[in-house]
Amino acid sequence: MKAVIMAGGEGTRLRPLTCNRPKPMVPVAGRPVMEHIVRLLKSHGMDKIAVTLQYLPDHICEYFGDGSQFDVRMRYYIENKPLGTAGSVKNAEDFLDETFLVISGDALTDVDLTKAISFHREKGAFATLILKRVDVPLEYGVVVTDGEGKIIRFLEKPGWGEVFSDTVNTGIYILSPEIFDYYKKDQVFDFGRDLFPLLMKEKRSMYGYVTDDYWCDIGDIEAYMQACFDILDGRVRVDIPGIEIKQGVWTDRGTIAAKSARIDGPCIIGADCHIRDGAVIGSYTVIGDNCVVGEYGSIKRSILWKNSFIGEKAEIRGSVICSRAILESGVSAFEGSVVGEGSHIRERTIIRPSVKIWPGKYIDQCMEIGSNVVWGSKAGRHLFGNRGVTGTVNIDMTPEFAVRLGAAFAVVVKSKGAIGVSSDGTPAASMIKSALVSGLLSAGVHVNDYKRLMLPALRSAIRLYRLDGGIHAAVCGDSSQRLTLDFVDSAGRSIDRTLERKIASLLYRDDYNRCEGECLKGVTEIPGFSDFYFKSILKDVKSERLGFRIAMRKVSDYITKAVSDLLADTGCVVETAPDDTECDIKRFCDYVKTGRFDIGVSIEESCEKMLLVDAMGRLVTDDMFMALVSLVVMKKIKGSTVIVPVSASQAIERMAEEYQGNVVRTKTAARDIMAELLARGAKEELMEQFTMYFDAAAGLLKLLDFMKINNTSLHEMVDMLPAIHIRRKEVECGWNAKGKVVRKIIQEH
């Protein structure tokens, strides 16, 4: 069987390891990771190999040549532009004239390909995907198979709300050459996102072969180091260069170690290395060829590439030191740090944990490096949460972090456009907003500063001023210690998951543009937009005077006053509930009932969501509120379409039948509901829903206006809703178990 190695990846998340080399050429246990793949293919009888290339292709061509030194024959196919995984393999169509195997050149594995091929042939499959169970499946294609191994569901890179299994696609496929009939040459086409869903739709026989063998996608530096350690632990079968001179210690030809040096296994030391007097090579260390470790130098749980020099009394702990790096005497490098190729670190310099130094840098003596030698410190792996980016002020939500985050957002959204910013006016949010503005300006965008606004008002401003996006900073509730940054796109929606990934990726590798001084743009301060926004809300109220008596539960002083003033302008009487109702919703419900209010309302700190209580003291739950919004829309506009998440009650469909409406279901995240609402044009019923779902102030007035016009009350409207029975329970679940738990639920229920 012929094979294709996909070796076009840049490995952006591995930078600075991949600044000067393609990802498949990153060394693992003394050999490029792609060489381990070539040896694996050869061991399973595959000696005719095509290689698809795109990023720095000459590095791979020069190293492997025609493949003869590895006893295989290799042909290369170079993309001029990225074509996706399937698009790149299409270039080798003339070579792949029989069933063939596709494998990534940047993953480490010892999977039994012979067994997988036998499985493919036994099933008579059109396509077989080799699958593996993992703890956190977010970065992979998730797959579910039936009892016979046939694939029944597939989703590329899901969020946790979409995960239905912990079984993922390894990127190793056995395919019929007929797949090339499904797309054209030079077409951007991906196996996971495009081809496999198409094959499932066409009902072609697709099977999943679940392997228990080792497989590691070397996606980031942590995974890279773990792959090296797994080799030392014997968890993966690869050919380690050299000989095992004692238990767990491999050395190659020409290596010399002084008698007073200490070498603890497991470790690998390459060829022609020199370990000098008193040096300590601790366990879980990999040293490449032609390296020198000076007198009393100490290296533990670290990886050195070839031709590196470690000076006397230097300490390397949990670090990666790339080729031709020089670390002079007394240098210390700590956990997670990386020194790029050709960098020179002068004596007694300290490299703090997780700091990355890009290739070719010169660091003077006695320095203490606490941030990346590019633009700043490292970003966290899970940057975005359910709502924007949240952190503790001046700990992880620092001005320095905000500057970099602003620059990354500007690059991803539109580096030459205009972006709006606002805050809730608190000192912490104002400070972070100022830092964001600096980062945005540094990337060459114009900034509109709306000063103090509520988040829905910023969404409105972005649409009105036709900006490219926006950022809103606000503290979380009454706590001034936690702060959330909400990111908004040009349509006023929360940015989608793809943009979140791009921002996180840029931030993680500190790889974004800074414009020249003459290209810097300015900041336009726009005062008074909040007043304009509230006047536009009042303008939409059709009733001359609403006149309701309303109880408000205080969550934020700013929002409580702003909404109270807005309601007062419509003739409503607003009373703020006593402080003892702030943390106890049941007391607030009792307060509304005993006080004989028409309605009780609690608005969250972002001013996007509201919680309602009717005159009977009944709490309108999230599910009831969704049905209530649907009822209002369908009664106002006949035949209207309502957008609800897949988790919403089926009672909404029963309401739609009664009012000749339509129901469209979407994903559960707020950003997905926003996207569905705004993707269908500016229809009245869709904008009504957007307002009521994501603008508490405007949505509340729309509800009160509807009640006034229809001479009804909230408790009468609640009585009109079909019975909704949904029970929820929150269960603590570690990140490493989530995929497995969801798969079990799907399988058992």
N, C-alpha and C positions, 0 to 999 in steps of 0.2 A: 504494500500500500504506500502511496505517495503521501507526503506531509507538507503542510504550510506552516511556517513560523511567522507570526505577526510581530514584527520588530520595529514598528514605526513610532512608538510612543516617546514623548518628550520626558515623561516622568517629572512633571512640574512640582508635584507634592514632595518629591525627593530632593529638590534643590536645597543646598548647593551641590549635592553629590552629582547631579546631572547637568550642571551648567556647561560642562565641556565634553560631555559624552552622552550617548543615548542610553536610555534606561536599561536595555538588555545587556549593556556592557558594564554595568555596575558589578564589581567583583564580590562573589560570595564564596567563602572558603578557598580563596586564592585563584578562582576562575570566574570569568564573566558568567552571570546567571544564564545567559543564552547557551553557553557551552554545556552547562548541565542538561539543558533541554536537548541539544544535539546528541549528546551521549545517551540520553534516555531513548530518543527515537531510534538510534542505531541499535541499542540493546534489544529493541522490539522489532528488529528487521526492517526498519524504514530508513533506507539510505538514499532515496531520491527526495530532495527537500527544496521547496521554494521558500524564499524569504521576502516578505513585503517590508519595505523601508520608506521612511519619510524624513525623520529628524536625524541630522548628522549621519547620513547613510554610509559615508566613506569609512567611518570608524569600524563598522561591522564588516564591510567588504574587505578591508585591508586585513582584519584579524582572521577571518575565516577563509578568505580566498575562494577557491573552487570546492573547498571541503575535503580535499584529498588527505590532508594531514589528520583528519578525523575519520577517515575511511568512509566518507559519504560524498555524494555529488550535490552541489548547491547551485541554485539559480536565483538571481536577485531581480526584484520588481520594485522600482522606485516611483513613489507618488510625487507629482509636482505640487499637489495641494492635498490636504487631508480629505479622504473619501469615506471615512468610517471603516469599521472592521470588515464588513462584507464588501464594501466598495474597493478596498485595497486587495482583497483576495481575488476579486473579479479580474484584476490585471494579470493574474497567473492562470486564467481560464484555459489557454492553449496547452499549458503544462498539465492541468488537472483533468485528464481525460478518463478518469476512473474514480470510484469511491475513494475519498481522501480524508485525512485527518488534519484539523486545524488546532493549533496550540499557540499560546502566547509565549513570547520570548522573554518576558519579564516576570514570570512566576516561578517559584521553586516547587517542584513536585517529584514524587517517585511513583505516580499512579501506574497501575498495571494496565498498560494500553492494550496488551494482547487480550486480556479478559474483556475489556470494553469493546474491542472490535468483534470478538466472538458473540457478545451480547447483541451488538448491532445486527450481525448477520442472522442470528437465531430469530430475532424479532422481524426480520425483513423490513427494517426501518428505512424511511427516507432520510431522516436526520436523527442522530443520537447526541444528546448533551450529557457530558460527564458532570455529575452533581456532587456537592459536598455540603454537609451540615456545618453551620457556623453559628457563633453566639450572637453576633450583631450583623444582620443581613442588609443594612441600609445602603451599602455601597455596591451591591451586587444585584443581578437579576434573580428574583425569587421564583421558585418553581414548585409546583405540586404535581405529583404523579399518582396514578391509580395503582391498584394491586398488581397489575401486570407491568408496571413501569411506564405506561403511556402518559405523556404530559397532558394535563387537563387545565392547568392555569399557569400564567407566566406574567410577571410584571418587572420591568426594568427599574432598578434603584428606587424602591418605594420609601415613603416616610413611614414612621411608626404607625400612623393611622391607617396605612394601606398594607402593612405586612400581614401575609397570611401563611407564612411558613418560615422555617429556619434553613431550608434546603435551597442552596444557591447554585447558580451557573458558574462553573470554573473557567469558562472561556475555552474549554477543550471540546471539540465537536468532531463527529464522524458524519460526513455529508455525501450525498449523491451529487454528481456534477450537474444534475438537472436543476439545482438551485439557481444556476446562472440564467435560467430562462425567466426568472422573476424580476430581474432588474437589469439596467443597461450599464454599459461601460462608462466610466467617468461620472457615474451618478453617486452622490453622497448617500450611502446606505449602510445601516448597522445591523449586525446579526440580532442583537437583543431587542432593539427598539423597532426595527422594521421587518426583517426577514421572518423571524420566528412567529410574531403575531400574524403575519400574512399566511404562513404555512398552516397555522392553527385554523385560521379562517377558511382556508382551502381544504381543511380536514386531511392534510397529508399526515402520514404516520410518523409522529415525533415521539421519541422515547427518551427517558432519563435513566442513566446508569449511575447509581449512587455508590460512590467509592468511600472506603474507610482509610484509604492510603493518604499519605501526607500531601497537602496542597496549601501553599501560602501565596497570596497576592501581595507582592512587595509594593504596597501602595504608598507608604510613608516611611520615615526614618525609623520609627519605632518598630514597624513590621520588618524592615530590613535587618535591624539588629537581632530581632527575635529569630528570623530565618537562619542567621549565622549561628546563634546559640542552639537552635534545634539540631543543626548538623553536629555540633559538638556533643549534644545529648544523645545522638544516634536515633533521633525521631524520624529522620529522613535518610534514605539510602542514596548517597552520592559518592563519587570517586574523589577522595581527598588526596591531594598531591603529597608526595613524600612517603616516609615510612613512620610507623608508630614506634618510637624509641623506648617509650615506657607507657604504662597504662594511661590512655587518654592524651598523650602528647605526641603530635605529629611534627616532624621537621623534614625539610627538603635538602637537597644536595648543597654542599658548600657552606652551610650555616655553622657558625662557631659561637659557643656559649662559654663564658668564663666559668671556672670551677666554683667561684664564690657566688655566681648568679643562681637565683632560685626560680625554678619553672614549675608551676602547678597545673595539673591537668583538670579538666580538658582544655586544650589549646592547640592552635595550629600556627607553626612558624614556617614561613616560606623559604625559598632558596637564597643562599649567599647573604644571610643576615648575620649581624654581629651583636651579641648580647654581652655587654661589658661587666666588669667587676661590680659585685654588690647589687646588680639590677634584679628586679623582681617582676616576673611575668606571671600574673595571677590567672586564676581559672577563668574560662570563658573569654579568652583573648584570641584574636586572629591577627596575625602579622603577615603582610605581603612580602614579596621578594625584595632583596637589597635594602633592607631597613637596618638602622642602627639605633640601639637603645644604650644611652650613656651610663656612666658609673652611677650606681644607686638610683637610677631611674626606676619608676614603678608604674606598671600598666595593669589595670584590672578591668575586666568586663568591657573591653574596648576593641575597636577594629582599626587597624592601621593598613592603609593601602601601600603599594610598593614604592620604594625609593623615598621613604620618609625618614626623618632624623628626629630622635627624641634625646634632648640633652641631659646632662647629669642632674640628678636629684629632681627631675621633672616628675609630675604626678598626673597620670591620665586615668580618669574614672568614668566609665560608662560613656565614652566618647567615640566619634568617628573622625579619624585623621586621614585625609585624602592624600593622593600621590604627590610626591615632591614637596610636601609640607615640612617646614623646619620649625621645631619648637625648641628654643634654646634652654639653657640650664635654669632650673627652678620654676619653669612654667607649670601652672596647674590648670587642668581642663576638667570640668565636672559633668555630671550626668546629663545626657541628651545634647551635649554641645557638639558642634561640627566645625572642623577647620578645613576650608576648601583647598583644592589643588593649587600647589605653588605658593601658598601663603607662608609668610615668615613672621613668627611670633618671637619677639625679643625676650630676654631673660626676665624672670620673676614676674611675668604677667599672669594675671588670674582671669580665666574664662569661666564665667558663671554658668550655672545649669541652663540648658536649653538655648544657649546663645549660638548663632550660626555666623560663621565668618566666610564670606564669599571668596571664590578663587582669586589668587594673585594679590592678596591684601598684605600690607606691611603694618604690623602693630608694634609700637615702640615699647621700650623696656618699662617695667614696673607699672604697667597699666592695669586697671581693673575693668574688664569688659562685661557690662551688665545688659547690653542690648545688641542686636544683630548689627554687624558692620555693613549695613545697607541703609535702613531707615528707622529701625526700631526693634522692639522686642517681639517675641513670638506670640502668635494668637492661639487661643484654645482650639481643640479639635471640634468641639460642638459649640459653634459660635452662636447660632440662632436657635431660639426656643420656639414655643408655641406662638409667642408674640414678640417679634423683634429680638433685640439683644439686651439682656438684663445683667446687671452686675452691681457689686458693692462699690460705692463711691470712694475713689482714691485708693482702692485696693486693686480690683480688676477693671473698674470703670474709671480710668485715669485720663487726664487731659492728653497725655502722650498716646494712649490707646485710641482716644477719640480722633486725634489728628490723622492717624494712619487709617482708621476706619472711614473717615470722611473722604480721604484720598482714594481708597479702594472703591467706595460707592460711586464717586465721580467717574472713575475710569470705566466701571461696569455699565453705568447708566448712559452717560454721554459726556465724553471728556470736553466738548466744546459748547455745551448747552448752559442751561440755567437751572438751579436747584433751590427749592424753598426750605427754610428752617424755621422752627419755632420751639417754644418750651412752655412749661406750666408756670414759669416765673420764679420758681424756688431757686435759692442760691446754687444748689448742686446742679440742677438742670441747666441753669444759665451758664455756669462754668463749662459744663461739657458741651453745650451748644456753641460757645465761643471757640472751643478747640475744634469742633467739627467744621466750623466755618473756615478755620485756618487750613485744615486738611483739604477741604473742597477747593479753596482758592489755589492751593499749591498744585492741584491737578489741572488748573486752567479753566474752571467753570465760573460762571457768574452766580452770585448768591442773592436771593431775596430773603431778607430777614424780617419775619412777621412778628418778632418779639414774643409777647405772651399770647398764646392761643390754645384752644382745645384741639385735640387731634382731628375731629371731624371738620373743624373750620380750616385746618391746613389742607385736608383732602379737597375741600371746596376751592381754596385758593390756588392749588396746583392746576385744577381744571380751568378755573377762570383765567389765570395768567398764562396758561399753556406751557407750564414748566416741564422739565424732563424727569422730575422726581422731587422727593422731599424727605426730611428727617425731623421727627418730633421727639424732644427729650422731656421726660416727666418722671418724678419720683413715684414709687409704688405706694399708694395709699398714704397713711400718715407717717410712714417711715422715711426719713431723709437719708437713710443709709443705702437703700436700694434704688436703682434708677433703670428705666427702660427706654430704649431707643426704638422707635417705630419707623420703618422704612417704607416709603410710598412711591409707586411708579407714576408715570405721566397721566394715567387715567384716574388717579386718586385711590387706587387699590393698594393693599399691602403687597409688597413684591413677592413674586412666586419663588418656589423652591430652587429653580434653576439659577435665578439671580443670587439667591442666598448662598448657593454653593460657590458661585464665581467670586463673590465678595470674600467669603471665607478662605477660598484658595489663594486669592491675591494677598490677603492679610497674612496668611500662614507663611507664605514664602517671601513676603516683603517685596513684591515684584509689581510695582505700579509706577506710572509715569509721573514725573515732576516737570512742569513747564518752565521755560526760561523766564527770567524776570520781566522782560519786555512783553511777554504774553499774558502776564497776570491780569485778571479782571477784578472788578470791584464788588462791593456789597451795596445793595439798595435796601435801605430800611423802609418798611411799609407799616407805619403806625396806623392804628385805628381800624384795621381789617376786622377785628373782633366785633366792633360796633356795626360795621357794614354787614357782617355775617348774620348777626342777630336781627337786623332790620330786614334782611332778605327772608329770614324765617317768618317774621311777623307778616311780611307782604304776602306770603302764601296762605295765611289763615283767611278763610272765606267768611267766617262768622264775625259780626261786628264786635261782639263781646262774649267771651266764653263763660266767665262767672262761676267756675267750679271752686270748691273748697278742697285744697290739696295739702296733704302731709308730706314733708320731705325728710328723708333720713340723711343725715350729714355724713358724707364720706370725705369730701374735700371742701375746705372753706371757699376756695375760688369757684369751684363748680356750683356749689350750693348757692352762693350769692348770685352768680351769673344767671343760673336757671330760674331762681326765685324772682329776680328782676324781670326776666323775660316773661314769666307767667303773670306777673303783676301788670305788665303792659297790656295783657289781654283781658284784664278784669278779674283774674283769679285771685283768691285769697290763699296765701301760702303760709304754713306754719312749720317751723323746723322741729322735728321730734326731739325729745330729751336725749341727753348724751348716753343714757343707759340702754338706748335701743341700737347704738352703733354696732355693737358686736353680737346682738341677739335679735335675729330676724323675727322670732316668735313674739317678742315684746313689741316690736314695731307693728306687726299685724294686729295685736291687741289694741295698740294705741290708735290705729286707723279706725278700728271697729268701735271702740268706746268713745272716740272723739267725734264719731258720726261724720267722718270726712267722705267726700265723693270718691276719692282715690288716694292711695299712698304710693310714693315713688322713691326709689333709691337708685342713684346714678353712679356707676363705677368711676374710678379716677381718670380713665381715659376718655370719659364722656361718650363712649360708643354704645355701651349696653345699659339698659334700665331694668329694674326689677319692680313689678307692679303688685299692689295689694288692692283688692276691691273693697267696697263699703261693708261687706260681710266679714272682712278680715281674712279673706282667702288669698293665699299667695299664688300669683300667676307664675308657674314654673317655666323653665326654658322651653319645654315641649309645648306647654299651653300658649306661651307667647308666640311661638312660631305659628301655631294654629290660629291664634288671634290675628296676627298680621295677615295670614292668608285669607281669613274671613273678611277683614276690612277691605283688602284689595279686590276680592271677588265680588263683594257687595257694591263697591264703588264702580268697578269696570267689568261689565259682563264679558264672559269668554276670555278672561285674562289668564296669563301664565304665572304660576308661582314657582319660585326656586327654593328648594329645601334640601338639607343634607340627607344622605342615605339613612341616617339614624333617626330621622323624624318619624313620628307616628303615622300609620296608615290611615288614621282618621282624616288626614288632610285630603287623601284621595276621595273619601266619602263626601267631604264638603265640596270638592271640585265637581263631582257628579251632580250635586244638587244645584250648583251655580253655573254649570256648563263651562267650567274652567279646566285648565291643564296643569299638571304637576310635573316638574322636571327635577330630578334628584341629582345631587352632585356630591363631591367629597366633603368630609366633615370640617376641614380647616376653614377658618374665616376667610383666608386669602382665596380659597377655591370658590366659596360662595360669592365673594365679591367679583371674581373673574367671570363667573357664569352670568351674573346679573348684568355686568357692564359689557360683556362680549356680545350681547344680543341687541345692542343699540339703545337709544335713549327713549324707549317706550315708557309711557307714563306709569304703568303698573310695576315695571322693573325698578324705576327710580324711586317709586313709593316704598318698595321693599328695601332697597339699598338704604334709604333714609331711616326707616324704622328699625332695621337690623343694626346699623352702624353709626347712627347719629341720634343719641338719646334725647338731646334738647329738641331738635327739629321733629324727631319721631313722636315725642310726647305731645307736641302741639298738633301734629297731624291726627293723632288718636283722639285728643280732646275735641278738635274741630269736627271730626267724624261723629263723635258722640253728640255734640251740640246740634249738628245739622240733622241727624237722624233721631233726635230726641230720645236718646237711650243712655244707659249708664254702663259702667264697666262690669258690674256684677250681672247685668242682664246679658251682656255680650258673652261673658264667661259661661253663663247658663246655656247659651246657644251652641257652644262648642261640643262636639262629640266627646264621649268619655275617652280619656287617654290614660292608659295604664302602662307605665314604664318604671321599672325598678332598677336602681343603680347601686353598685357597690364598688368602692375603690380598694384595690389590693396592691400592696407594695410588691414591686417586681424589679429585680436587678437588671441592668442593661444586658448583661450576658445571657439572661434567660428569656428575654422578651420574644425573640423569634421562635424559640422552642415552644413556649407557652401558647402563642397564637396558632402555631401549626397543630398542636394537640387539640385546641378548641375546635379548629376547623375539621379535623379528622373525626372527633368524637361527637360533634353536634351538627 
